[in-house]
Amino acid sequence: MGTQRMVTIVIAAILVVLIGLGAWLYTPDRPRAALEAKYLASPSDYVTVAGLKLHVRDTGLHVRDARPSSDPRAAPTVILIHGLGASLHTWEPWAQSLAAQSYRVIRFDLPGHGLTGADPTGRYTDERGIEVLTALMDTLGVDRATLIGNSIGGRLAWRYAAAHPNRVDKLVLISPDGFASPGYEYGKAADVPSIMTMMTVVLPKSMLRDNIAIAYADPSRLSAATLDRYFDLMLAPGVRSAMLARMEQTILVQPEPLLAAITAPTLLLWGEKDAMIPIANAADYLKAMPNATLARLPALGHVPHEEAPESALAPVLAFLGK
């Protein structure tokens, strides 16, 4: 057999292996109907705001159930904002507890996440997030609320408080994003590695589990049901491409001037074992925010509301009750 013939056979064999491997790893989107059957509590949970159909849960004490509107304690509202790759379901234990404490609890899938899916505008900037949150509050008749945000949801919460101080009662920032870190500079779009585009067609559950487990101080607390939920909803039509677009469109602004302008009392809630945004970053927020205090969570990571919801919520309830 000639050398050229041998090379041709080897290349063909490699291509067969690669095609087979690609077919084995290929991870297509899940049908929306199947995801809705599993994760949509009611068709009325879709709320059209700012040109998109937002997946929203609105539970607990409502204005119609509360004391007269002249009473400033009537129907206190809490809005929960999740982080990258998550969904409104990440807040389930907290939402139930807060509702039981007579709060109105609103949570939603950010554009590009969960059942909300891709934003028709293609915009995933903080400015678009502020626009969507304002429209949601207007649509639901919420004049003022306490914002609770985790990670990028924390960044959206404090940027909203800086932009609309008259609409924010209090802030709870759980390991918030916003200060520069490797790969993210102020005033410059992030450099997203091109290999990340592979996630739109290849997303093994084992790889996703490794990425989510980093957010836990104790990875054994990541349940199979929670992993299934992350995996399912990341496979919602258009979500993976939207998540990439969000990363590519993220442009951090110098945070100190905005943080210093926030007047709302603020609680920083941080897991001491956070491997994604270390608790050392809390010092930057405390320096910039005159009305902020820090609650440290020993032995917890980046998503304490998932990892140990009851103990993580305790300092939040104390803060909200002041």
N, C-alpha and C positions, 0 to 999 in steps of 0.2 A: 504494500500500500504506500503510495507516495506521501511525502510530507504535507503537501497542500491538502490532499484528501483527508489526512489525519486531523489537520487543523480544522477543516470544515466540520468533521464529525464531532470534534471536541466542542467547538462553538455551538453547534446545533444542540448537543447534550446540555450545555450550560444554559442555553435559552429555554429548553424544555423545563429544566429545574427551576429557573427564575420565574417562568410563567406559572408553573405549578405552585411555587412558593407565594407568588403574588395572588393567585386565586385563593389560596388557603388563608392568607392574611387580609384579603380584601374585606372591608367592613362597610357595607352600604348603609344608607339612611334607613331608619325604621319608618313604617307608614304612620302618618299623623293620626289616623283613626285608631290604630292600636295603642299609641301613646296616650291619646285622650281617654280611651277606655280605662286605662290604668292610673292616670295621674290627674285627670280633670274631674274635680268634685261636682261641678255643675256647669252647664253651658252658659249660665249667667255670669260665670267668673271671667268671661272675656269682656273687656271694657275697651271701647274704641277711644283712643286719646292720641292727639298729635299725629294723626295719620297712620296709626298702627293699632293692631288688635292685641292688647296687653292682657296677659294672664294674671289675674288678681285674686287674692283671697281677702275678704273684708269680714272680720268676725268680731265677737265680743260686744261691748256696750256701744250702741249707736245713738246718734243725736235724738232720734225719735223716742228712744227709751229713757233718755237722761232727764235730769232735773231741768228747770227752765234755763234757757240759753244765757240769761243774765248772770247765772251762777258760773264763775270761772272754772269751777271744778267739774262742770257738766261734760260728760263724754270725753275725757282726755284721750287723745289719739296718739298712737305709736305707729310709725312706719318703719318696717324692717327691710334693709337693703343688702342683698347677698353679694358674695364675691365672685371672682372669675371662675366659670365652669360650674357654678352651683345653680340653685333654683330656689323658689319660695319655700320648697319643702324642707330646706335645711333648717328653717326656723320652727318646725312643727312643735317641739316641746315648749319652746319659749312662747309661741303664739297661744297655745292652750293655757299656759300659766298666767300670762298677761291678761288674757280674756277673763280668766277666773278672778283676777284682781280688779275687775270692772274697767278695764281699758278697752277702747276700740282699737283693734289690731289690723293693720293693712300691710300686706306683703305682696310682692309681685315679681315675676320673672323679668329681669332686665332685658331690654332689646338685645337680640342675639343669643338668648339663653332659653332653655326649657321650652314650654309650650308657646311662649311669645314668639319665638323664632326670629328670623331675620327682619331687620328694619327696612321697609321699602325704600327709605331715603338713602340707605347705604352708609349712614353716618353713625359712628359709635364714639364720638368725642364726649368729653365731660360736659361741654356746652349742650350737646344734644340730650345727655342724661338729665341735666337741669331743666331743660325744656319739657321733657317727658314727665318728670316728677311734678313740675308745676301744673301741667295739664291734668295729670291724674288727681292731684289735690283739688283742683277746680271742679273737675267732673264729679268727684265724690263729696263735694261740699265741705272740704276741710280747710278752714282758714289758717289754723296753726297746728303743729304737731311736734312731737319729739321724734327725732330721727336716730335710728340705730343702724349702723353700717359696719360691715366686716370687710377688711382688705380694700379692694377697689370700691366696694360699697361704702366703706368708711371715707374714702377720698371724695366720693360723690356727695356724701352727707355733709362733710365740712365745707366743701365748695358751695353747696346749696346754702348752707347757713351764712356763708360770707356774702353770697349774692342776694339772699332774701332773708335778712335778719328778722324782719317783722312776721315771718311765717314759721319760725322755729322756736319752740319752747325750751327744749334741752337737746343735748347731743350725747350719744353714747358711741364711741369710736372703738371698735374691736380690732386691734392690730391694723390700724389704718395705713393705707398706701398714700404716697404723696411726696416723700422726699426722694432725691436722686439716689440711685443705686447702680451697680454695674450693669451696663446696657441701657440705662435710662438717664439721659441728661436733660437739664432744663432747656425748654425752648426748642427741642429737637425730637423728631419722630424716632421711635425705638427701632433698632436694627434687629428685625426678626429673622433668625436664620432660615434660609430657603428650605432646609429640610423639614421645617415645621409644616410646610404645605402638604407633606405626606399624610398628616393626620386627617385630611379631608377624605382620604380613601382607605387608609390603614390605621386602625385603632384597636389593637389587641386589648382585651380586658385586663390582662396581667400587667401590661404597661401602664394603663390608666390607674390600676390599683397602686402601683409603686408611686405614681405622681401624687395621688390623693393621700397616701399614707404619710408622706412627708409633712403634711399639715397637722398630723396627730403626734403628740408626745409619746403616746403609747399606741402603735399601729394596730395592736390587737383589738382596740376599741372600734376600729372601722368594721362595721358589720357587713355581712353579705348583702343584706337588703339595701343598705346605704350605697354600697358599690354598684349594685344593680341599678339603682335610681340614677346615679351619676352617669353610668354607661348608657342607659336607655335615653336619657334626655340630651346627652351630647350627640346622640345619633338622630335627633329630631331634624327634619329637613332644613337644610341651610345653616344649622347652628355652628358646625365646625368652621365653615368659611367665615361666618360672622365673627366668631371668636378670634380668628386670625386677623380680620379687618380691624377689630377693636385694638388688638396689640399693635398693629401697624399705625393706627391713628392716634395712639396715646402720646400726647405731648405734655410733659409735666411743666407746670408753671412754678416760679419761685414761691414756695408756700408761706414763708414767714409774714409778708404783708397781709395776706388774706386771713391767715390764722389769727393774727393780732387784732383784726377787725371784728372777729366773732364775739358777740356779746352773750350768747346763750351759755348757761352753765354746762360744762362738759365733763364727762367721765371717760377716761381712757381705760380700757379693759384689755389686759395683755397677758398672754400665757408666757410664763417664764421660760418655757421650753420651745418657744416659737422658732422654728428653723427657717421660716420663709421671710418674715419681717421681724428681726430680733427686738427684744424688749428694750435694748439699748436705745432704739429710736424714740422711745417715749420721752427721753430727755429733750429732744428737739421740739416736741410738741409742748411740753411743759414750759419750756423757755419762751415759746412764741405765744402761748395762750394764757392770758391772765386769769381766766375763769375755769381752768382745767385742773382736775385731780386724777391720780393714777391708782387703779386697783390692780394689784399683781395677782396672778393665778398660778400658784405653784404646781408644777408637774403637768401643766397643760400646754397645748400647742397653738396653732394658728386659727383653729376653728373650735374654740371652747364651747360654743353653743351646741355643737354636734358631739364633741368628745365627752363632755360632762355637763349636760345642760342645766341640771338642778343647781349644782354648786356654782356654776358660772353665772347663773341668773341672780343669785342672792345679792351681790353688791349692786346690781342694776336696779333691783326692786328697792333697795335702801336709798339709792340715789334718786329714783323717780318719786319716792315718797317724801323727800325733803320739801 
